Each structure stands twice: as C-alpha cells, then as structure tokens.
Amino acid sequence: MILIDIHTTKYILCSMNTVISVRTDKDVKNAAQQIAQSIGISLSTMINAYLRQVIVTGRIELYAPEKMTPNLEDFISEVEAELKSGKVSDQFNNADDFLVDLKK
C-alpha cells in the first residue's frame, strides 16, 4: 500500500532547493522510474518519500522478495517430476552402495 499526502507532497515540491546526484545502473533507474510512473508519481517524488520514511522511522528498510530464476524454476519442476515418478534414490553410507544403486 502506498500512502501519499497530496497536500504535504505539494508543499515539499515547492520547498525543495537541494539536488542529490546518485550514480546507479541504467536498468535500475528505468525499472524504478516505470514503477513510479505506474502509480502516478515521479522518480524524484518516490526517492523523496523514501528519504522521509528513513527520517521518520530512523531505519533503512530494504526488501527484496525472493524471486526464482527461470533455471531454478526448471530445475525444481524436474525434481518434482522425478519425485512423483518415484525416480529417487536411497541415502547411502558409502560410495560403494551408491555405485551399486546407480547401476540399477
């Protein structure tokens, strides 16, 4: 959920007189800009809102949801298919037992 007080935002935009220059990856900037635009604000407004949140809470909160890569999704699908088909091996205490099972 995103809460922006329009009255406060207008006041903030009118009273800004400091510029912060930040170096970031072009893809990061473009992705963040698209997110900001999708909720109807500028990237500058989004960054200012985050800076104000840091000031109010006294904490820097970063959240990166776990996202599986396509390779990991494929691997998990393969493992699940093998488990369903019963194509799994036992646990082994030594390499000889493993090799015997492998040859089955």
Buried (B, 14 or more C-beta within 10 A) or exposed (E): EEEEEEEEBEEBEEEEEEEEEEEEEEEEEEEBBEEBEEEEBEBBBBBBBEEEEEEEEEEEEEEEEEEEEEEEEEEEEEEEEEEEEEEEEEEEEEEEEBEEEEEE
